[in-house]
Amino acid sequence: MTVQTLLDAARSRLTDAPREAVGELIEPRRLLGLRRSPRIVRRGTAWHVGVLLIADDGVLATGDIVRARAEVRRGFTAESQRRRAELAAAARRGGIPEGEVVHIGWQVLDADAVDRGEASGPLALVDGTPSVRWSAAGGYLPLSAYLDDRIELLRHPPAGA
């Protein structure tokens, strides 16, 4: 079975599942020497299936995930908190509705390359089986089993999730 076949089957099972925004961080050029605020603009939607974002016309590896919110002045104990707040505000400035999740820093994956035996992001062919590395430190899992598990979680989340 090919990666594309598995993804097509997953798309048909996900038709009624919720999608999330896929965005791109835009750093505008300076205007008259003044720095303008970055924004995140919507580039489409996809189903968030673990480490994968399955779009209508392709598959992406996840990057950062932020929830859009208005910019407010806060004190931060960590620079990483400040950066996440800046990204959340950039999403709001880019037109993403308040509270909506948006994926940025994603990577386009090449399903055909995986079928040829090359790796593409977390996807690879392992002993002739399309597989996915579900974490940076984890091993590979057959893609069909991974999709089955993740789609079931997306369609029927556990109580309290």
Secondary structure by P-SEA (a helix, b strand, c coil): ccaaaaaaaaaaaaccbbbbbbbbbbbccccccbbbbbbbbbcbbbbbcccbbbcccbbbbbcbbbbbbcbbbbbbccaaaaaaaaaaaaaaaacccccbbbbcbbbbbbaaaaaaccccccccccccccccccccccccccaaaaaaaaaaaaacccccc
